[in-house]
Amino acid sequence: MLRKLIGFVVCFVLFSFPWGDAYAQVYPETRLKDIGRIEGVRSNQLVGMGLVIGLQGTGDKGDLVLAMLGNLVENFGISIDRDDLKSKNTAVVTVTCELPPFARNGQKIDVVVSSAGDAKSLEGGVLLQTPLRAANGLVYAVAQGPISIGGFSAGSGGSSVSKNFSTTGRIPGGAIVERETRWDVQDDGKIMFFLNRPDFTTADRVARAINSSYGMAIASAVDAGTVEIAVPAQYRGNLTPFVASLEGIRVRPDAVARVVINERTGTIVIGGDVRIGEVAVAHGNLTVTVKGKKDVSQPEPFSLGETVVTSEATVAAEEEPGSLAVLRTTATVDDVVKSLNALGATPRDIITILQAIAQSGALQGELVIM
């Protein structure tokens, strides 16, 4: 009796095969805004280092926090011997965020605050004003405010309890944008569309869909990841409606057939375009069992012998009977799943079988091991 495939196997069977265009069933039409972006429309990473105060004795104990705390005090015009500073209620943190495109002065964005030292918890802490810089060294935002960690950490007498991570938190709307980023468009009247997943077929289809939508040859695929688009004359100087109309154009993207395997969790994901050529597969399991048994040897009555504890090991090997099964050439991912299920294999077995099929050259797709 065939064993059912259970546990951690995840197979995405994208629609059925018997009717309609097989390719259309696997890859539905998608808006351009969901598969790529316009050149220059991107976010920017910001980072800063600051101080969190107001902790309940869970702050840093190192020299870095003392130095930063001393600089802070001196910036307010207060002279103090740094040896008198205490840091148990203060922690050094890194502050990170992403500056979204078209962010304007005064706009608020969320930030993530993470401990950079040996602080035990940031619970109840308040971030002091921290400038956030980009890779070019310029300050684009300033962050400040109370930290929300969404958890807690407590302990006493050698015992402790915690929920979530108390050394990392967020400040919703905690940063204010101080410098804007501009959308720089080329002066030659052209914009570039970048695909999230470069593919020559998809790039060509995007160019064809744009040309068909506008009734003129304004788009051409430069390479697998770039489509060059000439801005029509009526949209020069007013690109927003043109880009908005581009984003709504639908195209059917293409992708490489892949089988993704995660051996740590036993997860298998089979793409809709995966095919298996005709191949014969035999797979059996060998189980070796070693059992230990303790025994007591007693001496004869009135003898000078001693009681001795002995151990005895029993080794047994059992190999499950296996048969040679033929997997016929498959047409859809549904057939692939049925063929593998027909072997009565477990998820771990299927991972091994797929790897062997790929080595034999019968797997028509890319095998990716996470």
N, C-alpha and C positions, 0 to 999 in steps of 0.2 A: 504494500500500500504506500502510495506516494506521500511523503511528508510535506506539510504545508510550509511555505516560506513565511517565517515570522520574525519578529524582533526588529532589527534596525535597518532593514532593507527599504530604501525609498526609491521607487522607480516612477519617473514622471511619464505617464502614457498620455501623450497629447492628442486627444481625440481618436477616433477610430478610422480605419482605412477603407472599408468597403465602398464608400461613396465619395464623389467629389475629387478635387485635386489633392493628391497626397501631400504635396509641399504646402499647400494652403492650410491644410489641417495642422501641420507642425508649426509653422511660423505665421501667425496672423498679422494683418496690417497694423502698423504702428505709426504714431505721429512722429514727425522729425524731432520735435522738442524732447521726445523720450529716448532717442538713440544718439543724440549728439548735442553740440552747443555752438554758438556763434563765437568767432574769434574775439577775444577781449572780454567776454562775459564770463567771469570767473571770480571765485573767492580768493582771499589772501589770508595766510596764517599769521597770527600775531602771538607774541609771547612776552612775558615780563616776569620780574622777580620782585616779590614784596613781602610784607609782614602781616601776619594775622595776630591780633591781640584779643584779650578777653577770655583766654582758655582757663580751664579749672585745673591748673597744675599739670597739664598734659602737653606742654610745649617742648621746644628743643633745649638741649643741654650743651650744645657745641659752641665753638668760638664764633662761628659765622653769624649766629643770631645776635650775639653781643656786639659784634662790629656794626651790623646793620642798625641795631637799636641805638647804639651810640651815635651813629651818623644822623639818625632821625632826630634825636634830642638836640644835637648841635645845630641842625637846620632850623630849629625853633629858637636859636639864640641862647640855649641853656648850657652852661659849662658844668660838667660833672666828671668825676673820676670813673672811668669805665669799669674799674674793679668793683664798684658799688652797684653795678647793674645786675639785675636778676632776670632770667629768661624763662622761668617755668610756665608763665602765662602767655608766652609769645612764641611764634613759630615762623620759620622761613618757608615760603611757598613759591611755587611757580604758577603763573596765571596764563592760561592759553585760551584762544578763541579763534573763530574764523570771521573775517570781515567780509560780509556778503557783497556781491556786485551792486553798484548803484547806491551804496550806503551814503547818507547825507549827514552833514554836521548836526550833532544833537541827537541822532538816532541811537537807541539803546539796543545792545546785543548781549546775549548770554555769555558767561565765561565759566571756565572750569578751573578750580583751585586745587592744587595737589601739594602735599607736604614734600619739602626738599631736604629735610633733616631727619631727626630721630623723634619727632613729635608722635605721641601715642594717639592723639585724636584732635580733630579740628572742630569738634562739636561746640556750638555756642560762640565761635570766633567771629571776628569782624575784620575784613580785609581793609587795610589802609590804602590810600590812594596810590595806585600802581600804574605807571605808564606802560603801554603795550606797543612793542616795536615790530616792524616787518623785517624781512631779510635785508633790506637796504639801510637799516638802522634808524629810520624815521619813525616817530611816534604817531600812530594812527588812532589810538583810543586810550582812554584812561578808565581803570576799573576801581571800584570801591563798593563795600557793602557787606551785610551779614551773610554768612555762608550757610547753605542748606545741604546737609550730608545725607539725609534720608535714612539714617540709621543711628546706632549708638554703640558705645563700648564702655563697659564697667567691670571692675574687679576689686577683690579684697581678699586678704589672707591666702594668696597664691592661687585663687580661683578667679576666672574671668568669663564674661559673656559678651558677645558682640553680634551686631546685625549689620549686614552690608559692610562697606569699607568706610571707616570713620576718618581716614587720612586724605580722602578726596571728596570734594563737594562742588556745588554749583552756586552761582549767583545769577538768578534770572534777571535779565536786563541790567546786569551789574556794570557794564562798560558803556561809556558814552563816546561816540565817534567824534574825533577832533579834526581829522583830515579825510577828505573825500578821495575816492578813486574814480577816474574818468574812463569812459569807453572811447578808446582811440580807434577811429576808423580810417582806413587808407584813403588818401586823396584821389586815387585813381578810379573811384566809384565802384570798388569791388569789396566784397566781404567773403570771409572764409568760414566754411562749416566743417567742424571737426567731429568725427564719429567717436563715440565712446569705445567701441570695439572695432578697430580697423579691419576692413574686409573689402577686397576689390569688387566683389559682386554687389555688396550693399552700396558702396560708393557710386557705382555705375547706375544702380536703380534709383538712388537719391537724385542724381543729376537728371535722369530721364523723367522722374516724377515732377521735378521742378519745371523743366522745359515744357512738359505736357500741360501743367497747371497754368502757365503764363502764355502758352501758345507761341513761344519763341525760344531760341537757343541762348539762354542766359547763364546756364550752369554747365560745368564740366568737371569730371573727376580728375584731380591732380595726381592722387595716389590712393592707396588703400584706406587712408584715414582722413583725407581732405577733399572737399568739394568747393571749387571756386565759383562764386555767384556774382554776376554783374548786376548792379542795381539799376533798374529801369529809370528812365529820365524823369518820370512823374514822381518818383520817390526820392530823388536827390534832395538832400537837406532835411528830409523827414523820414528817417529809417524805421521808426517805431511801427507804423502800420504795415510796412513791407516785411519786417521780421516777424510780426504777429501772423501774417498770412503764410509765411514760410513754415512756422511752427505747426500749423494745422494740416499741412500736406501729409498724406499717409503713404507709407511705403512698406513693402514686405522685406524685412532684413534677412540676411543669410548668416549662417554660422557654421563653424567646423564641427563635425560630428565628434562628440566626446563621451567617454565613460569616466566618471570621477569616482575614485575609491578612497575611503578613509578607513584604513585598517585598524586604527585605534578604537573606533566606535562601531565598526562593522557596517558602515553606511555605503550604499551603492547608488549612484545617480546615473541613469542612462539617458543620453540625449535622444531627441526624436528622430534624428537622421542616422543613428547608429545601425549598421547592418552587420550580419555575421555570415561569412561564406560557409559552404558545406565543410564540416569537419567532424571527425570521430573523437569522442571524449570518453575516457574511463577514469573514474575517481573513486578511490576506496580509502577507508580510515583504518589505521593501525593503532590499537590501544594496548599499552603495556601497563600492567598493574603489579605493584610490589606491595605485599602485605607483611607486616612484622608481627610476631607472636612471642610473648614472654611465657617462659615455663620455669617451674621450680623443681630442682632435683634434691630429694631428701636422702640422707644417708641411712644405712641399715640400723635398726635398733641396737643400742649398746656398742656401736662402732665408734671409731675416732674420726669419722668423716664430718664434713661441714655442709650446711645447706648452701646450694649454689643456684643462682638465677641464670637461666640460659635464654637465649633469643634464637628464634628460628624465622627465616625469611622465605616467603613463597612468591615466586615470580611467574606470572602468567601473561601470555601475549595472545591477543585476539584481533583478527583482521576481518572487517566486514566484507562480505562478498560484493564485488563490483562487476558491472557489466559494461561492455563497450557500446556507447550510445552514439548515434549519428545525429548531429544537428544540421538540418537542411538549411539551404540558403534562405535567409529571412528577408521579408519585405518591409516590415514595420517594427517599431520598438515593442509593440504588443507581442509580435511573434518571437522576439528575442527573449522576453520575459517568460512566455509559455515554454520555450525550448529549455531554458535554464530550470524552470520549475519541474519540467518533466524528468529531470535527472534526480529529483528528490533530495537536492543538496541543501545544506544550511547556508546562511549568509556568509559564514567564514569560508565554506567550501566554494561558493560562487565567486568570491574574490580571487581565490587561487585559480579557479577554472578560467575566469576572464583574463587573468595575467598570462596563463598558458596559451589561451586562444590568441591573444595579442602577439605573443612571441612566435606563434606558428604562422602569422600573417593573415589569419582568417578574420580578424576583427577589423572591419572597415570603419575606422575612426581612431581618434587619439585617446590613449589611455593616460589619465592623469591621476597620480597617487598623491594624496594630501599628506 
